Structures are given as structure tokens and as C-alpha cells.
Amino acid sequence: MSTRQSVGRAPGRATIADVATAAGVSKATVSRFLNHRDRLLSPDIAARVEAAVLALQYAPSPMAQALSRGRSRLIGLVVADVSNPFSVAVLRGAEKACQQAGYLVMLFNLGNDGSREREAIEALARYQVDGFILNTLGRGASAVDADTLHGKPAVLVDRRHPAMKADFVSLDNVSAMQQVCDHLAHSGHRELLYISEPSRGVSSRRERITAFGECVKTLGPRVAGEVFESREDNEPQALAELDAALQALKRRAGRGRRAAVVAGNSVVTLRVAAAVTRLGWQFARELGFVGFDDTEWSALIGPGLSTIAQPTDAIGHAAATCLIERLQGFEGPPRQLLLPGELICRGSSSA
């Protein structure tokens, strides 16, 4: 009687208990059959379970099967700001590598709110993710540390966490900055201004600022450089401060010395482009320019914006590969992968 009632269920809605009842066996016996351990069952019992599975059109939950084996095949990916093209591009690279290895990615976007880092880990942990790829802010009381990860492996992308010993994948910031500064000096720019978002607690921003200072020092007295940290908002005062910084750069250059801006990422690039428009300037005429991150619109602004293209796909792929290797048993010391950027020269930095 119960078999006839169960057969009427919609496909895929039957439970393991329904199968056990229909076959006249325990749920543990059905579980053994579903996990390909039917060698532990007599041929008669295995045949009854198989017939019940087919009659009920039972489809076991992939998540339940994975958890029964101690693996969810899920990777938790936490990003600082999904509106940043860098984060999206890294996500694509990581997702492709995970899919190739049979894993799915679950995304948590912090929206540049550092107070949500622990919340992100807890939320993903509830889904039993096998490990984490972290592109987070890494600052404040809610910053992720080793104790937060529930014993799961993690790989850091772009931003370091001093308290966490984990694999780290990033652009080689020092080499990339050397390419930028050497190119601008070679094309006749003598006054340089590096514009960054606030660097406090963000390792990649600090590394680029330090590298910029070292490059200017190496280039000697013929090149001068300063750093300006812009606010992370578009309030009138923040815009006025940025305009003033560019005007001061132009005054320092004076007659016969060309000035150029280096932007720390694509968000800063857009702010600088807007400021240049407000001031009535043109890239390459009043101001040279090179920015980190090569976006689709970089070639469309002014004479084309020169950029450092980050190997975002390779960064995401490498991060996912490192994590999957950890999940497969690799126990070596933390690894650091610094990938080279590519300088793409356009009209904004021409000689």
C-alpha cells in the first residue's frame, strides 16, 4: 500500500525513508546501496532497493551525499567589493578552476565593510564549505584570522593578513610599479603623483606606495614624486581635495617638466578621469597617466589610458589551485605566488 502511495509522488520528491519503506529495509541499507557498497548486501536486498529507487524516481541530494563523505565540494569566496572590476575578474578565474576540479563557488561580498568579515566566514561555514578564498580588507576587530576559519584551509588573494599563515596569490606590485615609473621617466615625465585609496590596513595599497617611493628614489634627482591618498567617497570635499592635488602637481611641474599621475586601481582611475574633465584638461597634454587595472573602458577615455594589466584570471586560477591542493592533502609551508603584470602603453603616457 505504501509503495502505491509513494509512486504517486512528483519525481525527485521521494525521500530515503520512502525508498526504505518500499523495499522493506532500513535507511542504512538504502544508504549502503546508494554509496555503491551493495557488495555488503545480498543480491535479493540489492535488487529490492534498486527496484524501489526506480519506481519512486528517487534522486539523492548531492549535498547530502557529499556531506556523508565529509566533503561538500563547495568553496567559499569572500571579496572586499564585487563592484571593483578586479574582484569580478579574479572571481571568474577562480570559478573556472573550481569547476574543472568538480567544485562550486559560493560568493560573499563585503561591500568594503570590514566589520562583516567574520560574518562572511560564519555564513559560508554554515553551508559546510571545504575551504576559503579570501580577498578581504584584513583590518579592524572583525578581521579574519586562523581561529575564524573553523579549521578549514584558506588562500589569500591580493591582501595579506599578518596573523594568518596561508598561501598568498597576488600581482607582483614591486615589479609592476617599476615598469610604470621607468616608462613614465623614459617618456619625459619628471613630476609624478601616485594616487591611492586609503592605505591603512590594506597590504596591497601599502606595498604599491612603498614601491613607488623606492622607484622615485632609484630614478634620482631628475624625477620627483609624491603620494596622495584619496577618500573612498565622492562627497564635494573629497572631489575638491583631488582637484587641488592635481593642480599642485601641475604647478610643481612648471615649464619644461612634464607631470604624470599613477592611479592605484580602476576606482581611482575613474576619479582622476572625472577630475581631469572638471579641470578642463586633457590626458597627455596637461597630464600624463598610467593606472593599475586594465578595464574595457581604458582605451576609450581621451587618447587611451595606459595601464598595468593585472593577470586576474591567472590570480584567481592560482588561488583556487592552491586551495584544492590543500584539500587534496598538501601540507607544505605557506606559499607566495607573485604574478607579473603587463604594461599596456596608450596615448596618455606617450613621449
Sequence and secondary structure as in RCSB ss.txt:
>XXXX:A:sequence
MSTRQSVGRAPGRATIADVATAAGVSKATVSRFLNHRDRLLSPDIAARVEAAVLALQYAPSPMAQALSRGRSRLI
GLVVADVSNPFSVAVLRGAEKACQQAGYLVMLFNLGNDGSREREAIEALARYQVDGFILNTLGRGASAVDADTLH
GKPAVLVDRRHPAMKADFVSLDNVSAMQQVCDHLAHSGHRELLYISEPSRGVSSRRERITAFGECVKTLGPRVAG
EVFESREDNEPQALAELDAALQALKRRAGRGRRAAVVAGNSVVTLRVAAAVTRLGWQFARELGFVGFDDTEWSAL
IGPGLSTIAQPTDAIGHAAATCLIERLQGFEGPPRQLLLPGELICRGSSSA
>XXXX:A:secstr
 HHHHHHTS TT   HHHHHHHHTS HHHHHHHHTT GGGS HHHHHHHHHHHHHHT    HHHHHHHTT   EE
EEEES TTSHHHHHHHHHHHHHHHHTT EEEEEE TT GGGHHHHHHHHHTTT SEEEEE    STT   GGGGT
T  EEEESS  TT   EEEEE HHHHHHHHHHHHHHTTEEEEEEEES  TT HHHHHHHHHHHHHHHHHGGG EE
EEEE  SS  HHHHHHHHHHHHHHHHHH TT EEEEEESSHHHHHHHHHHHHHHT  BTTTBEEEEES  TTGGG
STT  EEEE  HHHHHHHHHHHHHHHHTT      EEEE  EEE  GGG  
